[in-house]
Amino acid sequence: MLRYIVVFAALCVGLASLGDHAESRGAQQSAVTAIDIALEPDATMIQRAEAVNARLLKVFPKGFALGATHHPHISILQRYVRTADLDNVYASVAKVLAAEKMSGWKLRAFKYYYIPWKSIGLAGIVVEPTDNLLRLQQELIDAVAPFTVRTGTAAAFVTTPESPSINKPTIEYVAKFVPKATGRHFNPHVTVGIAPQRYLKKMLAEPFDAFTFSPAGASVYQLGNFGTARKKLKAWEIK
């Protein structure tokens, strides 16, 4: 079960053309919105993630490039919320963030990993789950609880011509994020790209130069297929 959870937590890329699609409807005007509350890493992590992403694109050009619609981030919480309450969600998240001193946090990235999917794998840089991250996650769970609904449909997500459908595992995963991907099950990471498994196995066997970085911001995204943070709805700088 844990492997199933991590697969869909890690599949934060636009892979609609590679999967089985269950539903496809417009998302922006739905009564329910599927959101991702995420931390935006500083330049240290972004540079490392982009370098690995470029490396993987050379061996698997069909993968995704990090950029405006695939910005490196650490997902902290995914939820279905009432669209009419989004402003209340933003205000509640802002209150939590204001009480934290995240600019002083030092997060440690310590290894690569990948999730196998058919002949390919989705790679990421794994971050140690600190007490600060776990506390922040629980505070955000509590803060948005009044605006959360149990589940949603494909209409809660962003769709695009390139990724027109939302599959059932994505819909179900967001509904079960709490408690299936929180607390002791939390796997903080930054997704960096896709490549054939045989290549990723060699990459994971290489020595990993562990490094530290800090959060530079936080955002609320609207999710796309496979849990992609596709549309930035609100952003905060960390000072």
Protein Blocks (a to p, Z undefined) as FASTA:
>chain_A
ZZmmmmmmmmmccfklmmccfbdcdfklpcbdcddddddddfklmmmmmmmmmmmmmmmm
mbccddfklcccddfbdcdddfklmmmmmmmmmmmmmmpcfklpccddfbdcdddehjbc
cddddddddfklmmmmmmmmmmmmmmpcfbdcfklpccdfklmbccfklmmmmmmmpmkl
gcjlpccdddfbdcdfklmmmmmmpccdddddddfbdcdddddehhiafbcfbdcddZZ
